[in-house]
């Protein structure tokens, strides 16, 4: 398809530098030069050379428009066909609802904020529950919400076009890359629902584009355009990491490039040190500070929008919860804690829960009653402050006696009446620490029920003679053993209901926040109600708390290993397109969607990675053997248009190989994009010096196969109506479960 | 030997040491560099075979010194220490030939066994617990300890020769050997029956061989493919094989050799002016053969010996597949008829877990439906027998159904069971049928699982909940007929409950005591496929005579067994994730943050801790190199031409090799989730010490311009003074290594960091006190330790560790009598002590009564000493205050042993099941079960319980 002239022009163009092509303003001389009549445009070129010439000249604007139009068509067509909540729409729709209802929840915000925004624009009030498989009520304009998401997916196509162009690929290869993204069934399907993946994909593609643009500005350092693309890169990094933490992988790619770039500049001994310093500073600002600010901003909006109490409360600090509207925390609680007060005690570590005990016992160790940390709020979290056994027994009729820093107390579990207790028995999971149990009752017990209160901080007052609800952070030191009550983020096995293990740690580390506790709710009839929640926790503290809690709590999501999970798949299955994913129930009556890629794109790109590795090994071995067959420009081309996409593929793929959690096919999609770029590079590399006929033939074959397969598998993207047996023609393998036949 | 004559300035040539003790250089031919020379610049021939006689005398002296230091009081302690529990135990299993599973390859264990066997060990000692006495049963433990000790002794001369091979001065090399001798940690490991000392000598030997080979290689074509070159290359390969056959840590050594070999090959490949493709291919193939083929063959040969030794079933069976097990004596089985027919009496086995056969016995579920239990039971037994019935009774010639369970025995044609057939499974001994219904299973109360029971009575026709559909899983079945209809062993199938659509399922979940901890069987909707697969192992049908087609387990052959064992070892190793009281993470190793409590008894203690001087110096040397490399790389990028100086190049390459060895033996541990211990750092430490000595050598004797090289006295004085310093530190800490008497004061004095958590209170106040201590504690604590689960996790709870402080805490103690404790007679005497450990006499106790609460605390002990001086433990409850009984009951919390116990997280329970299940009351009609119990030799029982108690 690429004309002979084309090839020549681009070859020289490449060497001229990208500037020529970038400033592709109509009428620039190098575009006008060429009256070459070649049937290079598959969008049916008329016979007159002049028209063809114009088409060729305007390709840079026509192609993106055509591709974008096609993208919008394939992503939007019949988008509202299925009126039921499909797959993870249940999940993300619900988050959108939380934003609209302004209920606090706990997850990275940017993408969900946008979902919430789309719901808001669609006039949705947040009242629908988004239960999987349920039909949307008429008042929800789910079509609009889906279109909103599809928009991000569609925009990826022209961006892929520009990226390929920035990577110095020839026109035919650019089209190949664009077509591979356009005619990718899995990209199409995933973009058509209320999911975050289209935004993630958008972010990844945009970051790559900005990086490539920035790279091509490398000889124009500190010029406005250079700064523009630097900051655009930073912005898109910020966006993509705010959508999903997977965005960190593309960030790593840009980081890798930046390090290499600076390293080369460092090796350039002709460059003055101030210039080098300016380069470093520009990147720190553009690629670290700017993205971080974007990330921070998304959380600022998150906190600003979510002012009502919601399902994510318990993960946050007590003080933060007290500031949410509609919360129970801190409401009418007496300010200062006295003996006889009934309290719940919150761990101040990231994502810490409430000190909890229940009648179940430890299956090993002491076999006494379990003590755990638990986020769910129930009566088993209630504890009474009691005086220690040497002290006068608690007298309910006497005046309240407040608890001061350094006092030794007992904690009595309200539901079972047992004392918080520790002894020299290894904890069930963290064997190097002591077990903590509930033991005895108000009268039976011993010195090992004694805990010394050590105040570490108080947000409200310097007065240490009293312990205050919410604001006082304290540690509990076991009097006999000298250890400290701690709830790290270690989960107990099933017998402990996967709740957090509570131990007594021998290490005395006052800065370990997992040993810090505060009173969250407090009732004592003899004390006047107060308003302990008037102290606000600072934004940055909440931000850090939320982020660390997010990272640590994610690890707790371990699936039941006995349960067959038909949706989950493993990393090795993705590049070979071994499995797809049923996005909804497979009933004959409903519209069915199946998440599966275009076989040519998957298999071709995977093979391309192998071919690239061989190519690289070949050239490196030859180079070491003294062959200098590649020009500097060619080496650069392999390096930036070949090696970096491959590195991007590794960065997006390997983490899922290592990661122990459940993975799904759509986790491969960002990596696939880089594999596609590699494929484009290889096609370009191997065909650039071939005869025109060979080039045209191969490209024509690839285009036709791509489009053909895309259309062939189209029903799985646009929705399969009627009995699934009708679609058994697509079931090439048993593991492609688009039909039960 | 060729040296590049023209290419470098004379000043930069590393001249041989002026005179000094190291005239290592052979006369060099003065020839100019040959055309095809590819030798490296600045390299001398350091072949250790060409060392002068004085050096060999020194080697001898070093060896003698090392032997004296290592063998000093090697018979002390006279009881089981730390992991001797495992490695001693494996020796008995080898001698008995009983199959076991361990995460380490066999070589070192085989050699330990060899030493024990030569010394007359008969395998009748179970090494059950730390602190168990060796003397009385007459275990030749000294001989067994001799093997690691010999390895430890040889490590010192190995270090000497390695440093010589790397071109160091003799004084430097002697210092290196001295550091190895006086490293407390290496010493501690080398005096006990552990794998680390053999591992160290194997690693050290590999390093020596590869260093010598590298030296020969760098000398270029004059030495390539010469005798010495080949010798050291082969030795490197052999060393790698040995290292890998001791512990998988050898893989890191392989990585080290592999990485440096690739560098060498890369340089050769790039030397296109002098190295032809033909020469390169020769180099390449030589390495492939020596560094891949030799180690692999050696490794596999070790497993060959392993399999030759272990021919009997043992406690490791449960890890292996049925095919594997059938190769063990008495586990093999007769061939069975291949075709399964309606009316066949079969035993059905679960594929994925080694839980055993589908089993039922006349005991009811206490929960759910309260119907008869269905479990998995690992032993052959009549209660595993099921009769396969068709959904409906067959029709006779008149079209009338034939009733009775033997209705299928006289049908005209063979009633095969094809895919999709609907069956009823009739439990022959109890006349009930396999049944499932919408009731939650007893343990796994998930809503997607249903209970499975046996239901009905003799003559009962059954109901629709007895129907199970056979679904053959073709992918897992042998191709051919076995994919079409049920065949013994070859067909793997699912049993789908027709009424509810759930699938018969089992997983590694034990039922509680009421089912003798047998494995749970449920019916699951959407369970994983592997856990839903079953196959038929035994088959009996009157229609199938002796001439019917028969099948048996395929013999996996050596390679099949080898590969399966590798996979099981890998899985088990990765599964060792439980935390341990003495484990530590890699970041704490180079700074020697804490050690491991090995043993404690009689006011003595063995605690694994390194020599801080040596330890920190090694770390410092590594840091120094990293710093140097960092600066060098920065300067290189800035086009400073540092690397034109040969001595710098040599410094970079030689120290770099050692530091790479350190890094490759250290950083991979960061990736491991399993429990790790300080002793995992030893191979890295060895390379660290090497790096330190090389840095020392370069600074004092090779780098010109700082004024030290010209003055050989500096090198020697430095070496001697550093050695003296290390020896001092060694001496200070040595009581912990040898288990010698010590005093509290001295102990506290050398405790530099609070994280060094050995317990100084263990020791007495003065050395004199050790002479006067009554023999009570000495003899007494042995039974105390061996009693199951008595050790307090107090000081971290390594078994055998009994910190005196805790024993002496106030109050009286009471602890249960070990169940199988044999007493000749008891004289009850309770020792009362106050919080300071002072013995209270009876008046004092009386006086205190009422004022003080005498509490039994979990970690305290009643000392009852009988006339023989054997201490026994009081039965629980005598003085145990009621409220504490619970704690006492919980004393089984023995923290597991490091290293091997992953094997045990499953085995012990399984073994318990083996032994305990057959109790008649639990399986009343299972004749075989009762027999099985009676027939088992006593020793096997010990074996099993050893596994349970010792390694859990």
Interface residues (C-beta under 8 A of the other chain):
Chain A: X263 X266 X267 X269 X364 X365 X366 X367 X368 X423 X424 X425 X426 X429 X430 X431 X432 X440 X444 X445 X446 X560 X561 X562 X563 X564 X566 X621 X624 X625 X626
Chain B: X266 X269 X270 X272 X273 X444 X446 X448 X505 X507 X524 X526 X527 X528 X529 X531 X578 X579 X580 X581 X582 X583 X634 X637 X638 X639 X792 X793 X794 X796 X797 X806 X853 X855 X857 X858 X859 X883 X886 X887 X889 X890 X892 X893 X895
